[in-house]
Amino acid sequence: MSELPVAVLSEEITTTGEGQVKALITSCGNPVLSTPNGGALEKALETLEFMVSIDIYINETTKHADIILPPATGLETSHYDVIFNMFAVRNQAKYSAPLFPKADGAKYDWEIFQEISHRLNGENEPLNLVPPEAKLDLGLKFGKYKMSLEDLRANPHGIDLGELKPCLPERLLTGNKRINLAPELLIKDLERLKVEAEKNAEFPFALIGRRHLRDDNSWLHNSERLMKGKNRCTMMINVSDAETLKIVNGQIVKVSSRVGTIAIPCEISEKIMPGVVSIPHGYGHGRKGVRLDTAVNHAGVSVNDLTDERMLDDLTGNAAFSNVKVRLDFI
């Protein structure tokens, strides 16, 4: 899909020469908190000649933008699911109209995207905005069930299209119409993983991430209702490791990797195996310049100040966020 691995983004910004990234557009993402070695990326963003962010918050990433374009928000926008139907237990279609009209002068994100594309392409003709509903209507009319958007509008609770129908092995692209569970490419790569899994004297622990039910990546940490209660930004460590290191529950521990160091309270647990520590993804909202309402009260620290942009999955070029080598020190 012509995408580039985000692990090299900071290098692409700071390395001079042909192809250097000098301008950047972000859309409702927060790569400073969600990409490996976020600290390095944050420094790189400061060197850009121009940056635009499509977002409703001034967060760790958008604070570097020259212009922030805030789109209409959730309850002001329509919705037709194209992702989670993949996990459905019934075949159905549902269109959700906006609950509230957008504010005067506000733009939907699709309006912003089309306007930016129009300007970057240097098109001289007036922009003809095409709402997603027009494309959805065409897709429904030419799809298997020959429906229309009006059909869905008339059934606000959705239309049940019956039980799911098998589509395998017809949709498999393999020559024998079977799923190869052990392709040679992956089997050959196991030797490299064995070497990388060996104990590292300087960084003896393996760091893995963690996610919670009451937040969404780096979003929602400014919601008091979702964040109230005990602190969930903790370093989880096995009971036996805690006893060996003489760590007590809630103690502040320094966690260091090749790229950085953070300080975080520990949470002793039997739910994690010895030799492994876990820190949740998406925290770290205490940086200067961030405006996220109650974020300072629940700022936490960013696990991606520890993840390593040089630690890649060789087969795909993607960043490897698990099994980052770290050490623990005490404050």
N, C-alpha and C positions, 0 to 999 in steps of 0.2 A: 504493500500500500504506500510505498515511497516514504515511509517514516524512517527517521534516524533515531538511534538509541540515545535516550536522554542523558546517559552517563557521560557523553562527550560534549554536552551543551556548553558547560563552562569553558572548556578548551576551545570550542568553535567560536566563542565570543572573544576570548583573550589572545588567541593565536593570530598574529598579523599575516597578511598575504591574501592571495586570491581565495574567494569564497568565505572570507571572515564574516561572521554574523555581527552586524552593526545595528540592526533594528529588530524588534521582537513584538509579537502580539500574543498575549495570553488570554484565554477564555475560561473564566471561573475555575482556574486551577491555581495551585499554590506550590509551584515546584521548589521553592526554598525549603518547604517542610516535607515535600514528598519525593524528592530525588536524592540519589546518593551524594554524600558530602555537600549538603545544602549550604554549608558555610562558604565553600568555594564558589558556588553558583551565586550566592548573594553578593559577594565581592565582584563577580563578573558582571552582574546586572548593573552595578554602579558605573561601569565603563561604557555602556551602550550609548550610541548617539541618539536613539529615540526608542521609546517603548510605549505601547498602548495596552491597556488591560480592560477586558470586558468583565465586569464584576460588580457586586453590590457592596463589597467590603474594601476597606483599606487594610490589607493584611501584610504578611511578611514579604510577599512578592509584589503586590500591586503598589505598595508604598514607593517603589522605584519607578513607577510609570510616569511619563510626562502627561498622559491623558488617561483618565478612567472613564469608561462609557458604561453606566449602570443600566442594565436591561430591566424590563418589567419582571416582577418576581412571581413565585409559584402560583399563588391563588389568582393572579391576573392573566395566566396563560392557559392555553388549551393543552390537551394531552391525549396521545394515542400510543399505546405501548407497543414497541417493536423489539424489546429485549426480553422482558420477563415472561412473555408468552412462550419462550423457548423452554421454560420450566413449568408450564401449566399442566394441570391434570385433565382439563377439558379444552376443547377447541372453541374459542370464543373471540368476539371482537367488541371493543368498547371505546367510545370517544367521550372524553370529558371536556365540556365547554368551560371557559373561565368562570369563576365564581363572581369576580368583580371586574369592572372595566379598568384598564390601565389609566394612570394619571395623565392629565393633559401634558403634552410634550414628551411623554415617555415613549420609548421604542421597545418593541419585542427584540429578542436576541437575533431572530432571523432577519429582521429589518436592518439591524446593525451589520450583520455578516454580509448581506447583499449590498449594502451601501459601501462597505470597505472594499469588497471585491470589485464593484463598479469603478471606484476611484483608482484602485491599484492597477486595474487593467487599462486605464486611460480611455474608457469608452466615452464617446462624445454624445451619443444618443441619450435622451432622458431615461432615468432608471424606471423600469417597470417592475415594481415589487410583486413577487409571486408568493402568496402565503402558503404555509405547509399544508393547509386544508385542501388547496387545489391539487397538490400532488397526491395527497391521501385519497381524495375522491377518485382520481384516475386509477390509482392502484386498486381500490376496491372494485371499481367497475370492470376492470380488465382482469381481476383475480379470479380464482376458482369459483367463488360463490356469487359473483356478479351483483355485489351490493353497491351501495352508494353512501356518501357521507350523510345524506338526508335520512337514510335508513337508520343509521346509528344515532343521529340527533333525535329521531322519533322513539328510540329505545335507550334512554339515558343510563339504564342499569346494564346495558350490554346485550348482545345477541348470542345465545348458546348455539354453536354450530355442530354440536354432537361430540361423540367420543373422539379421542385422538386416533389417527389412522397410521399404521406402520408405513415407514418410508425407507426402511433398510431391508435388503442390501442395495436397492436400486440407486440410492444417492451416494453410495460409496464409490470413490474414484480409483480404488485399488484394482489391479488387474484380476485378482481372484475373488473380488467382492467380499473380502474379509478384512477385519481390523487387525493389523499387525501389532501385537502388544509388545514385541521386543525387536524393533527395527535395528539393523546393524549399526546405524549411526549412533544410537543411544548406547548400545552395548559397548562399543569401542570407547565411549566417553567415560565409562565407569572407572577405568584405571586412574584417570585424572582426578576424579572425585575422591578416590581412596587416598591419593597422595595429599590432597588438600585437607582431608579430614584428620590427618595426623596431628597430634598434639603440638602446639606452638608454645615454647617455653616463655616467650615474652608476653603472649596474649593467650592464656590457657583456656578461656571460656568462649563458647560459641553463642553469639547473640542472634536471637530471632525476634520477629515482630509480634504484635498482638492487636486485636481489634475488639471493640466493645459494641454492644447492641444499641447503646444510647448516643452514639455519635456517628459521623460519616466522614472518614478521612480527616482533613483538617477543618471541616465545617462543624457547626453546631456546638463548638466548645464555648461560644459566647451566649448560649441559652441557659439561663439560670435554672429552669425547670429540669433540663436534661443533665446539668452538671452538678446539681446539689447532691449532698451525701458525701461519702468518703472519697478521698483522692484516688482516682483510678490511674493516674500517671505514676506508676511505680515500676521498679525493677524486680521482677519475680525471680526467685532463686530457690533451689531445692533445699530441703531441711538439712541434709547431710553436708552440703557445701557451706551452708550458713554456720553449722556447728564447727566445721573445720576452720573457717575463717573467723569464728567468734563474732558473727554479725547478729544483732538483735533486730526484731521486727520494727520497721519504721526508721531504722538508722539511715542517715544520709551517706551514700556511697559514691565515690568518683568512678565512673566507667570510662575507659580510654580505649581508643583504637588507633590505627595508623594515622587517621585524619583529624581526630579531635577528642575532646573530653567533656563530659557532662556530669552534673551532680544530681542525684535522684534518690528518693527514699526507697528502701528495699521492702519487698513483701515475701515473706518466707512461706513456701507452699510445697505440698507433696504432688501438685499437679504438673510439675515440670521436672524433667529428668536431670540427674547430676551432670555437671559440666556445661549446662546450658542456662542462660539468663534471657529473660524476655522483657522488652520495653514496648509499650503501645505506640502505634503510628498516629501522627497527626497533631501532636502537641508541640509546644514551643512558641506560644503567642506572647511572650514577654519582651520581644524585641522592641527597641525604640522606634516610635513612629507608627505603630500598629493601633488601629482604632476598631476594637471589637467589643464595645460595651463592657461586659463583665469578664472579658478575656483575661485581664490581669489577675483576677482571683483564681483562675483555673489555668494559668499559663502553661505549667508543666515544662518539659524539655523535649527537644526534637531528637528522636532516635536517628534521624538522617543527618545529624551532626556527627554520627559515628560510622554510618555505612560508607563504603569505600567505592569511589567511582572507577577504581582500577580492578575491582572484583567483578568480573563479567562471566556470564554463561557463554562459554566458547561457541556453542552450537548456534545461538541466536543473536549474540551481541548485546543482549539485554543485561541490565544491572542485576546482580545477585544480592538480594536484600537479606537473605537468611544465611546463617553460618558465618557471620562476620566475626573475626577474631578480636576479642577484647580482654582487658585485664581489669581487676577491681582494686581500688585503693580506698583508704579510709580517711575521713576528714577529722 
